[in-house]
Amino acid sequence: MTSTMETTRPTGLIAIDREMARQHADALASYDGAKLTAQAIAASLKKNGSLLLLGMGGSHAVGRAVEPLYRALGIDAIALPLSEQLGQPLLLDGRTVIITSQSGESAEVVRFFTETGGGGADTFGLTLEAGSFLARTSPSLVGAGGSELAFAATRSLTVSFALHLAVLAALGENPAAALAALTSPEGPSIDAALAALDDVASVVTSGRRLQGLAEALALGLTELSRLPCFSLEGGQLRHGPMEMLGPAIGVVLFRGHDRTASLVTSTAVSAVETGAPVIIFDASGEEPVAGAVTIGFTPASGLAAIFAMLPVAQRLMIAFADARVENAGMPVRSTKITRSE
């Protein structure tokens, strides 16, 4: 690893710090303010029994993270990149659709509504911007605090999850544990994990039921560090890609208090055997894995686990990038709002 030897914090990271500092308060306010629209979405889901979650980038990672939570409530949920839906569309008849776009202005969002003639009565939006194209075009869950200004999604992810919590609560899910995680966030140290990743050239993230969270972290790591970090669902990592592992490839795993925990454990054991540095974000309540660095949390699953782990994973991603890039947080090839396909 090459240290940037900075004496001042990059402007882009200062902007991210500001977003992160307010994310818990904005998430709680978003949950409280979303109840009416959440009830309308819940009514649509109860009628249809089927959910299509569409988004790009971090918005798609949000869909991937909540996909299993809706399925657990009997909803046939699937998350797709919005670009994939535009090119190889699933039928929308009989489906409730939630389109997530933090800006509400991305090129794919505009094209979706143009090509579908408005999306239909069971199409809803999820955005941070009340005046956006998405919010004007479709009944929308709108997060508190307005648009996220910093590059790389942090606050926008937490707020988006809080909006989904409102829908899940309207469907009958008990939100108490998730709200407690937002109200009293945990702050375990990331120092040992950061040191373990000191000499890696890339990071692969993985999970089972928490795979969407792993995908969100991989995206942020790539955007901020400009290294080719990526995510593979735990089973997919097992089927061949273990060949890439070794001391130069960091592995970050997410283990929750659910029936997939043992599978994450076995992956961690195998990854340690390759010599790869292994980090486990662990809310499983299970024993730590020998040879891996454990970042521990109170046992939790679902959105409670996500709300506990996400801010800590964000801290790791930011510190990892700050050690490698002089102007981390300032995009050189991308923009916050992607207006071209």
C-alpha positions in Angstrom: 0.0 0.0 0.0 1.2 3.5 -0.8 0.2 6.1 1.9 -0.9 9.5 0.8 0.8 11.1 3.7 -1.9 13.7 3.9 -2.0 16.4 6.6 -5.5 17.6 5.8 -8.6 15.7 5.1 -9.7 15.7 1.5 -12.7 17.9 0.6 -14.7 15.0 -0.7 -14.3 13.0 2.5 -15.3 16.0 4.6 -18.5 16.1 2.5 -19.1 12.4 3.2 -18.5 13.0 6.9 -21.2 15.6 7.0 -23.7 13.2 5.3 -22.8 10.4 7.8 -23.1 12.7 10.8 -26.8 13.2 10.1 -27.8 9.9 8.7 -29.3 8.4 11.8 -31.5 11.4 12.6 -32.6 11.7 9.0 -33.4 8.0 8.8 -35.6 8.2 11.9 -37.4 11.3 10.5 -37.8 9.5 7.2 -39.4 6.5 8.9 -41.8 8.8 10.8 -42.7 10.8 7.7 -43.3 7.8 5.4 -46.2 6.1 7.0 -49.0 7.3 4.7 -47.2 6.3 1.5 -45.9 3.2 3.1 -49.5 2.1 3.8 -50.4 2.6 0.2 -47.5 0.5 -0.9 -48.4 -2.2 1.6 -51.9 -2.2 0.3 -50.6 -2.7 -3.2 -48.3 -5.5 -2.1 -51.1 -7.3 -0.2 -53.2 -7.1 -3.4 -50.5 -8.3 -5.8 -48.2 -10.4 -3.6 -45.4 -9.5 -6.0 -42.7 -6.8 -5.8 -40.2 -5.6 -8.4 -37.4 -3.4 -6.9 -35.6 -1.3 -9.5 -32.6 1.0 -9.1 -29.0 1.7 -10.2 -25.8 1.7 -8.2 -26.4 2.1 -4.5 -30.2 2.1 -5.1 -29.9 -1.4 -6.6 -27.9 -2.5 -3.6 -30.7 -1.3 -1.4 -33.1 -3.4 -3.4 -30.9 -6.4 -3.0 -30.7 -5.9 0.7 -34.4 -5.7 1.3 -35.4 -8.4 -1.2 -35.2 -11.3 1.4 -37.0 -9.2 4.0 -40.1 -8.9 1.7 -39.8 -12.5 0.8 -39.9 -13.5 4.5 -43.3 -11.8 4.6 -44.7 -13.8 1.8 -44.1 -11.2 -1.0 -42.5 -12.6 -4.2 -39.8 -9.9 -4.4 -37.0 -9.5 -6.9 -34.5 -6.7 -7.3 -33.1 -5.8 -10.8 -30.9 -3.1 -12.1 -33.2 -0.6 -13.8 -31.1 -0.7 -16.9 -31.7 -4.5 -17.1 -35.5 -4.0 -16.8 -35.3 -1.5 -19.7 -33.4 -3.9 -21.9 -34.9 -7.3 -20.9 -38.1 -6.3 -19.1 -40.1 -8.4 -16.7 -43.9 -8.0 -17.1 -45.3 -5.4 -14.8 -48.9 -6.6 -14.8 -49.8 -7.8 -11.3 -46.6 -6.5 -9.7 -46.0 -3.7 -7.3 -43.0 -1.7 -8.5 -40.7 0.4 -6.3 -38.2 2.5 -8.3 -35.4 3.8 -6.1 -33.3 6.8 -7.1 -31.7 9.1 -4.5 -31.7 12.0 -7.0 -34.9 11.0 -8.7 -33.3 12.3 -11.9 -31.2 9.5 -13.4 -31.4 8.8 -17.1 -32.9 5.3 -16.6 -35.6 6.6 -14.3 -36.7 9.2 -16.9 -36.7 6.6 -19.7 -38.6 4.0 -17.7 -41.6 6.4 -17.3 -41.4 7.5 -20.9 -41.4 3.9 -22.2 -44.1 2.6 -19.8 -46.4 5.6 -20.1 -46.3 6.5 -16.5 -45.6 3.1 -14.9 -49.1 2.3 -13.8 -51.1 2.6 -10.6 -48.9 0.1 -8.7 -45.7 1.9 -9.4 -44.1 3.9 -6.6 -40.9 5.9 -6.1 -38.3 6.1 -3.4 -36.1 9.2 -3.4 -34.4 11.8 -1.3 -35.6 14.7 -3.4 -39.2 15.8 -3.1 -39.1 18.0 -6.2 -37.4 15.4 -8.4 -38.8 13.9 -11.6 -39.5 10.6 -9.8 -41.4 12.2 -7.0 -43.4 14.4 -9.4 -44.3 11.4 -11.6 -45.2 8.7 -9.1 -46.4 8.5 -5.5 -43.1 8.3 -3.6 -41.5 7.6 -0.3 -39.3 10.7 0.2 -36.4 10.7 2.6 -35.7 13.5 5.1 -32.8 15.9 4.6 -32.9 16.3 0.8 -30.4 15.2 -1.7 -27.1 13.6 -0.7 -24.3 15.9 -1.9 -21.2 13.8 -1.3 -20.0 11.2 -3.8 -20.5 7.6 -2.8 -23.7 6.6 -1.0 -23.8 6.8 2.8 -26.7 8.7 4.2 -28.8 7.9 1.2 -28.5 4.2 1.9 -29.5 4.5 5.6 -32.4 6.8 4.7 -33.6 4.4 1.9 -33.5 1.5 4.3 -35.6 3.5 6.8 -38.2 4.1 4.1 -38.4 0.4 3.5 -38.7 -0.2 7.2 -41.9 1.9 7.1 -43.3 -0.3 4.3 -42.3 -3.5 6.2 -43.9 -2.2 9.3 -47.1 -1.5 7.4 -47.0 -5.1 6.3 -46.8 -6.3 9.9 -43.1 -6.5 10.6 -42.1 -5.4 14.1 -39.8 -2.4 13.6 -38.6 -2.1 17.2 -35.2 -3.7 16.9 -34.3 -1.8 13.7 -35.4 1.5 15.3 -33.3 0.7 18.3 -30.3 0.2 16.1 -30.8 3.7 14.6 -31.5 5.3 18.0 -28.5 3.8 19.8 -25.9 3.0 17.1 -23.0 0.7 18.0 -19.4 1.9 17.4 -16.9 -1.0 17.3 -13.3 -0.3 16.3 -12.3 -0.8 12.7 -8.5 -0.4 13.4 -7.7 -4.1 13.3 -9.7 -4.6 10.1 -8.0 -1.6 8.4 -4.6 -2.9 9.4 -5.4 -6.4 8.0 -6.3 -4.8 4.6 -3.1 -2.7 4.5 -1.4 -4.6 1.7 -4.3 -5.8 -0.4 -4.8 -4.9 -4.1 -8.5 -5.6 -4.1 -11.4 -6.5 -1.8 -14.2 -9.0 -2.4 -17.3 -8.7 -0.2 -19.8 -11.4 0.4 -22.8 -12.5 2.5 -25.8 -14.7 2.4 -29.0 -13.0 3.7 -27.0 -9.8 4.1 -25.6 -10.0 0.5 -27.2 -6.6 -0.4 -25.2 -4.9 2.3 -22.0 -6.6 1.0 -22.8 -5.2 -2.5 -23.3 -1.7 -1.1 -19.9 -1.8 0.6 -18.2 -3.1 -2.5 -19.6 -0.3 -4.6 -18.4 2.3 -2.1 -15.0 0.8 -1.9 -14.6 0.8 -5.6 -15.9 4.4 -6.0 -13.7 5.9 -3.3 -10.5 3.8 -3.5 -10.6 3.4 -7.3 -9.5 -0.2 -6.9 -11.5 -3.1 -8.5 -13.5 -4.2 -5.4 -16.6 -6.3 -6.0 -19.1 -8.5 -4.4 -20.1 -12.2 -4.8 -23.0 -13.9 -3.0 -21.7 -16.5 -0.7 -22.6 -19.5 -2.7 -21.3 -17.9 -5.9 -18.0 -17.2 -4.2 -17.8 -20.9 -3.4 -18.3 -22.0 -7.0 -14.9 -21.3 -8.5 -13.9 -17.7 -7.5 -12.2 -19.0 -4.3 -9.3 -19.6 -6.8 -8.5 -15.8 -6.7 -8.0 -15.7 -3.0 -4.6 -15.1 -1.4 -2.7 -12.5 0.6 -3.3 -9.7 -1.9 -7.2 -10.1 -1.9 -9.1 -8.9 1.1 -12.3 -10.7 2.0 -15.1 -8.9 3.9 -18.0 -11.1 5.1 -21.4 -10.2 6.7 -22.8 -12.6 9.2 -26.2 -12.0 10.8 -28.3 -13.8 13.4 -30.2 -16.0 10.9 -30.2 -19.5 9.4 -27.5 -18.6 6.9 -24.9 -17.8 9.5 -23.2 -21.2 9.4 -22.7 -20.9 5.7 -20.9 -17.6 6.2 -18.8 -19.2 8.9 -17.7 -22.0 6.6 -16.8 -19.5 3.9 -14.7 -17.6 6.4 -12.8 -20.7 7.5 -12.0 -21.6 3.9 -11.0 -18.0 3.1 -8.6 -17.8 6.1 -6.9 -21.0 4.8 -6.0 -19.3 1.5 -4.0 -16.7 3.4 -6.4 -13.9 2.4 -7.0 -11.2 5.1 -10.6 -11.9 6.3 -12.9 -9.4 8.0 -16.3 -10.4 9.4 -19.0 -8.0 10.3 -20.7 -10.2 12.8 -24.1 -9.9 14.4 -24.6 -13.6 14.5 -23.9 -14.3 18.2 -21.7 -17.2 17.1 -18.1 -17.7 18.0 -15.4 -15.7 16.2 -13.6 -17.5 13.3 -10.0 -18.2 14.1 -7.7 -16.2 11.9 -10.3 -13.7 10.9 -10.7 -10.1 12.2 -14.2 -9.9 13.8 -16.1 -6.6 14.0 -18.7 -7.6 16.5 -22.3 -6.4 17.1 -25.2 -7.3 19.2 -27.0 -10.3 17.7 -29.4 -9.1 15.0 -30.9 -9.9 11.7 -32.7 -8.0 8.9 -32.7 -4.3 9.0 -31.6 -4.2 12.6 -28.3 -5.9 11.5 -28.1 -3.6 8.5 -28.5 -0.4 10.5 -25.9 -1.6 13.0 -23.3 -2.7 10.5 -23.7 -0.1 7.7 -22.2 3.0 9.4 -19.2 0.9 10.6 -18.7 -0.5 7.1 -18.8 3.0 5.8 -16.1 4.1 8.2 -13.9 1.2 7.0 -14.5 2.0 3.3 -13.6 5.7 3.9 -10.5 4.9 5.8 -9.4 2.3 3.3 -9.8 4.8 0.4 -8.2 7.7 2.4 -5.0 5.6 2.8 -4.7 5.0 -1.0 -6.1 8.0 -2.8 -4.9 11.6 -2.4 -8.3 13.2 -3.2 -10.6 10.4 -2.0 -14.2 11.3 -2.3 -13.8 13.5 -5.4 -14.9 11.5 -8.5 -12.7 11.8 -11.6 -14.8 9.8 -14.1 -18.3 9.9 -12.6 -20.9 12.3 -11.4 -23.3 12.1 -8.5 -26.3 12.1 -10.8 -25.8 9.9 -13.9 -27.8 11.6 -16.6 -26.5 9.4 -19.6 -26.8 5.7 -20.2 
